[in-house]
Amino acid sequence: MRHRRRGVILLAMGSMKARVAERGQVTIPKRLRERLGMKPGTLLEFSEERGRLVAVKSDVDDPVSRAIGSLGKGIDTDAVMAELRGRR
């Protein structure tokens, strides 16, 4: 049994299809994103295994990515940079 929603065909057995756009983009169905905990900014690693495309959530383990957002909201970037550089 097939259901069509916004160009994506959802099969009753749980598999999902999406069309590759002209620029190589593919939309991951919302149910799948939610089930896998994928949010905007989630980094994926792609590989090919026996003719299949495999996407795996990537662990972000570089110092810059770990530091992003660590200052919190409401912090003035210019004030932080002035403090780091010293007052002139």
C-alpha positions as CSV (number, residue, x, y, z in Angstrom):
1,M,0.0,0.0,0.0
2,R,1.4,3.4,-1.0
3,H,0.7,6.9,0.3
4,R,1.8,10.0,-1.5
5,R,2.8,13.1,0.5
6,R,4.5,16.1,-1.1
7,G,6.4,14.1,-3.7
8,V,7.5,11.4,-1.2
9,I,6.1,7.9,-1.4
10,L,5.7,6.2,1.9
11,L,5.3,2.5,1.8
12,A,3.3,0.7,4.4
13,M,6.2,-1.6,5.3
14,G,8.1,1.5,6.5
15,S,10.5,2.2,3.7
16,M,10.5,5.8,2.4
17,K,11.5,7.3,-1.0
18,A,12.6,10.8,-1.9
19,R,13.6,12.2,-5.3
20,V,17.1,13.7,-5.7
21,A,16.7,17.3,-6.8
22,E,18.6,19.0,-9.6
23,R,21.4,20.2,-7.2
24,G,21.7,16.8,-5.6
25,Q,19.6,17.6,-2.6
26,V,17.3,15.1,-0.9
27,T,14.8,15.8,1.9
28,I,14.9,13.3,4.7
29,P,11.2,12.5,5.7
30,K,10.2,14.2,8.9
31,R,9.1,10.9,10.6
32,L,12.6,9.5,10.0
33,R,14.4,12.7,11.2
34,E,12.3,12.7,14.4
35,R,12.9,9.0,15.0
36,L,16.7,9.4,14.6
37,G,16.9,12.7,16.5
38,M,18.1,14.7,13.5
39,K,17.8,18.5,14.0
40,P,18.9,21.4,11.9
41,G,22.7,21.5,11.9
42,T,23.1,17.7,12.4
43,L,26.2,16.6,10.6
44,L,26.0,13.4,8.5
45,E,28.7,11.3,7.0
46,F,27.9,9.5,3.7
47,S,29.4,6.3,2.4
48,E,28.6,3.7,-0.2
49,E,28.2,0.1,0.9
50,R,27.3,-2.6,-1.7
51,G,25.5,-0.1,-4.0
52,R,23.6,1.5,-1.1
53,L,24.0,5.1,0.1
54,V,24.5,5.1,3.9
55,A,24.2,8.2,6.0
56,V,25.4,8.2,9.6
57,K,25.1,11.0,12.2
58,S,28.7,12.2,12.7
59,D,30.1,12.8,16.1
60,V,31.4,16.4,16.2
61,D,34.7,16.1,18.0
62,D,36.7,19.1,17.0
63,P,37.5,21.9,19.5
64,V,35.7,24.7,17.5
65,S,32.5,22.8,17.2
66,R,32.5,21.9,20.9
67,A,33.0,25.6,21.8
68,I,30.2,26.9,19.6
69,G,27.5,28.2,21.9
70,S,29.5,27.8,25.1
71,L,29.3,31.5,25.9
72,G,25.5,31.4,26.1
73,K,22.9,33.7,24.6
74,G,23.0,37.4,25.2
75,I,26.8,37.7,25.3
76,D,28.1,40.6,23.2
77,T,30.7,39.2,20.8
78,D,32.4,42.6,20.4
79,A,32.7,42.9,24.2
80,V,34.3,39.5,24.5
81,M,36.7,40.2,21.7
82,A,37.7,43.6,23.3
83,E,38.3,41.8,26.6
84,L,40.5,39.1,24.9
85,R,42.5,41.7,22.9
86,G,42.7,44.2,25.7
87,R,41.4,47.7,25.8
88,R,43.0,50.1,23.5
